[in-house]
Amino acid sequence: MSADKEETQAEPQAGTSDEKQLPVESCGKAAPLPEVYTPPKISENFLMIWRGNFVFLETESKVQMHLVSGSLSLARSVLQDKRFEESLNIDLRIKIQPTVVSLLRNQFNRRYSMLFAAPLGYCKVELCTQRKCLEDGLMKYLQRSDYAGIVRVPQKENEENRYLISVFTKEKFMNLRFTEISEQVLKSFDGIPFLVVAILPC
């Protein structure tokens, strides 16, 4: 893996952007883009970058992805340019072994985006349903294996860099110590299941 040396933390932190957060709204209201129910402790502090379906094997769960650290522009360039309009297909898995960990850690020292993928719903009832889908599907698999999920990122025409999206459980990510997750961030997601999503140039 290689990438030009760039800042990872110099851009506005999640939650400090002037972009508007999606407000809480009840189910059933007609709108071109339905509003997502997001717990206030998340929506007030972490910018939502993407929402859609995590597809893994025969399971599917709706998630909302919030930037918690790293490069805002990297997250936007990969997730908000119509490469992944509705679904992220986690169609590859990579065994977490020393050589892989070393390569990933090297990239985290250069440029990265870290997001938390939490259940998505358009009301509290749907949120509970999607929570179960996430916990019983991809999250359970990653908890019981030594693998991380991988999303293949389509390379656009005239694009110099290639990108890797990897998906970890919170526990595995913290044990690997690619980058620190502050207690303040963890408290904001307390009681909410989530997966850690890392975007890296490669």
N, C-alpha and C positions, 0 to 999 in steps of 0.2 A: 504494500500500500504506500502511496506517496501523495503529497499535496503540498502546495506552496504554503510557507509559514504565514498564518493569518491570526488575527485576534479571535478569541472565542467569547470573551466576556465584555468587550467594549461597547457592544450595541445595547440598546435599551433592554432592561430586564423585563421578563414577563410580568405583566400587570402594571408596568409603568408606561406602556405605549398609549398613544392617544386614540387607538382604535377602540370602538365601542364593544363591550361585551354583549353577548346575546342574553336578553332578559328572560326571567322565568315566565312561562306562559302555560295555561292549561291546555289539555288535549282537545283536539277537535276544531280549533280555530283555523279557518282556511287561510293559507298564505302560500306564496310561491316557494318560500323556504321556511318550513316550520321551525318555530323557535324551540330551542333545546332547554330542558330543565337542567340547570346546573346548580349544585349546592352553592349558596352565596360565598362560603369561605374559599371556594375554588374560583368562581367567576370574578370575584373582586381582586384576586391576586395574581392569577395566571391566565395569560392570553390563550384563547382557543385558536389553534392553528388549523385543525382539520377535524371533520366528523364524517363517519361512514361505517362500513362493515369491515370487521376483521374476519377473513375467511381462512379456515385452517382445516384441512382434510374434509370431513363431512359436517363440520360445525361452523356456525356463523354467529357473530355477536356485534351489536352496534356499539361503537365507542366514540368518545370525544377526546381529542388529544390536546393537551395543554403544555405549552413551553414552560419548563421550570429552570433551565439554565442553558448557556451556550449561545450560539449564533441565531438570531431571529431571521436574518436574511437567508441563511442556509435552509432553515426549516421551511420558509415560505417558497424558496426556489424549487424545492423538491416536492412539497405537498400541495402547493396552491397554484400550480401551473397546468392543471388539467391532466397531469399524468395519472392521478388517482382521484377521479371525480366521485366515485361511489364506494369502491372497495379496495382494500389492501389484501392481496393474496399472499399468505405466508406459505409459500410453496416449497421452501427449502429449510433445512435444519442444519446447524453446524455444531459439532461436538466441542464443548468447552474444554480445551486442552491447552497446555503451556504455549505452544507455538501460536495458536489463535489468540490467546489472551495477550501475548506480547505484541502482536500486530495491532490489535484493537487499542491497547494502551498507548502505543506510539501515536495513533491517530487522535486519540483524546488529548494528547499533549499539543496538538496542532490546531485543529478546528473541529467542532462538533456541535450538534444540537441534541439536547435531552428533553424528552417529553414524557408525560405520564398519560397513558391511555386508560380512561375510566369508563364505566358503563354509560351509555347514552340513552336517554328516553325523552319523549315529548310531554311526559307527565310523570308523577311519582310511581304510578302503577307500572308503566312501561319500563321505568328505570329499574324497578325490582326484577322484572322479567329479564332484562338484558344483563343485570348483575349475575343472575343465575347462569345465563348462557356463557358469559365470560368465565366465571369460576369453574363451571363444569366442562368447558371445552379447552381452549388453548392454555388457560392458566393452570389447570390440573395437569395437562401433559408436561408443561415446562417444569412444574414443581416436582414431578416424578421422574424426570430424565436429566441427563447431563448435557442437554442441548439448548441452544438459543434458536429462536425463530428468525428466518431471513426473508426479506422481501426484495425481489429483483426490481430495480428501478430502471425503467426504460430510458435509454440515452437519447436525448433530443438531437436533431440535426445541428451540426456546427457547435455542439457542446463539448468542451475540452475535458471536463472532469466526469468521472463516473461516480456513482454514489451507492452506498450500502445502508440499508435500514435493518437493524437487528433488534430483536425483542427479547427481553429478559423478565424474569420475576424480580420483584424488589429485593428479595433475600439474596439471590445469586448475584445481582448487580452490585449490591453493597459489599458482598464478600470479595468480589473481584477488584474493588477499589479503583475503578477507572477514573472516577471523579467523585467528589463528596456530595452527599445529599444532606442538606442542613435539617436540623430538628424542626425549624420553623416550617419548612416545606412539608415534612412528613406529618406535622400536626394538622396542616390544612387538609390533608387527605386521610386523616384518621377516621377509621370506620368505613372507608370506601375502597373496594378492591381496585387495583390498577396494575398495569404492566409498564415497565420502563422501556421506552423506545429511543434508540440512539440512531442519529443520522450522521454518517461520516463520509467524507470524500475518500475515494480509494484509487 
